[in-house]
Amino acid sequence: MAGLVVRGHAHLIADRTRQRTWASPEAHLETVETLRALRSLPGGHRDAVVLAAEGFSLREIADALGISVPAAKKRVSRGRRALRDLLEPPGGRHSDD
């Protein structure tokens, strides 16, 4: 059940993001990269990050995923870190600066 809920939220995020980036090719490419990186995360981390991005509390995330609150906190934290690592250039945050 949690996977269905999260997949629905992922589609909403993607739809809203497409609407915001329609006029900007750079923003659109950044969005595509972010969505690809998000899809590459392990399922438990991806689900937790998507729910957190939608504004769900750790308690709500834990309930949706059928895990404890500390486990939800770890999944959100590790998922965000993995996403950041996937999106950062190898030389650091903005190596062209």
N, C-alpha and C positions, 0 to 999 in steps of 0.2 A: 504493500500500500504506500509506503513512504516514497518509493521510486516514482509512482504515478503522480503523487503530489509534487515532488521536486521537478519532474519533467515538465509539468504544467507551468511551474514558476519559471523554469529556464526558458520556455517559449515566450512567456510574458516579458522577461528581461530582454531577450533577443528582439522582440517586436518593438519595444520601447526604444531600444538602442538604435535600431535601424531608422526609426522615425527621427531621432535626434541627429543622426549622422548623415542623413540624405544629402544635405547641401555641402558637405565637407569631405572630399576624398581622403584627406589625411585622417580625419576622425573615423571614417568608415574603415580604413585599413587597420587602424588601431583596435577598433571594435572586433574586426574579424580575427585578428591575432589573439585578442583576449578570449574570445569565445572558443577558439581552437585550443588554447592553453587550458581553459576551464574543462573542456571535454577530455583532455588528456590526463586529468587528475584521477586518482582512484575513486571509485564510486562513493564511498563513505565520506571522503574529504570533499568531493564535488558537491554532494547533496548538502553537506553542512555549510559550505561557503555560499551556495545559492540561497539557502534559507536565511542565512545571516545577512546577505545582501538585500534580501527582501524585507529585513527589519524584524524577523522573528527573534524572540528571546532565546537564551540558551535552554531554558526549561521547555519551550515550545519545540526547539530543534531536537532536544533529547526525546521528547514524547513522539514526535513525528518519525524519528529514526529508531525508536525502541531501544535507546541507550541511556546511560546515566548522564546527569548534567556535567560532571567532570570529563566524561568521555566526549560529550558534545563540544565542550570547551577546547579539548585537545584537537579534535577533528577540524574545528573552525580555524584554530591557530596554525596547525600544520598545513591545512589546505591553503590558507592565505599565504603562508611562507613559500610553499611549493609553487603557487601561482606567481608570486613576485619573482621567484628564482627563474621561472620559465620566461617571464616577460622582460626582465632586466637584461641589457646588453652585457656581454662577457666582461667588459672593462669597468663596469659600474653603472650607476644610475643613468647618466647621460654622457657617454664617453666622447661625444662630439663637442661638448662645451669646453 
